[in-house]
Amino acid sequence: MLAWLDQHMASFRFLVVCGTTGSGKTRLLHALQRQGAQVLDLEALACHRSSVLGRVPGVEQPSQKRFDMQIWNVLRQMDPLRPIFVEAESRKVGNLSVMDVLMDAMRDSPCIDLQLPQPERIALLMEEYPLFVSDTLAFTQRLDALINLKGKAVVDAWKDTLSQGDVSSVVHSLLESHYDPTYLKSISRNFRQHTQALVVSPRDRHHASFDELAQSVLASHANVT
């Protein structure tokens, strides 16, 4: 498997979907897949949404070996003459590591910068994480993972806001004080072509808008070699 990946990785042409948390990167990948595009969905394979709060409730991550095998299985079915859309990821997806040969290829690849207004991002995240909306206790407990990064006082303030039922304010604060600064600090440093990224924006967060956007993205890359 590793020998095959080393031999064939350079033949693949990746297009990396970048964007701040809640911009709809996974929605765009799914929309592209519905349009017949080649998609490598690392978060789906890893059973994790690739953030400190990204564990999928009730779902265990696969072993590292199985994760690597699944990536290999997907890639060996891909047509190297067509682009492969993949979401920008850090090396770690939950407890799993993206293999170096793939990570290096992604970081050298052209980027698509997906942008969505913050109110739509907040609404999208509340749709994508329904457990945190319906069960604020689960959300409160998950926030403990951020104590080392943000401090107990900040996390306790978020918990107090959640206890009042104001989920959207906590999501807004998480984006502004944690997720967005972290993303902006790392994206240009790690993805070398991000400064030349194609900027795209759906009309809103709804799936129909992402289907329209996927059509536009595919049309813009139809003749790229």
Secondary structure, 3 states (H helix, E strand, C coil): CHHHHHHHHHHCCEEEEECCCCCCHHHHHHHHHHCCCEEECHHHHHCECCCCCCECCCCCCCCHHHHHHHHHHHHCCCCCCCCEEEECCCCEECCEECCHHHHHHHHCCCEEEECCCHHHHHHHHHHHCHHHHHCHHHHHHHHHHHHHHHCHHHHHHHHHHHHCCCHHHHHHHHHHHHHHHHHHHHHHHHCCCHHHCEEECCCCCCHHHHHHHHHHHHHHCCCCC
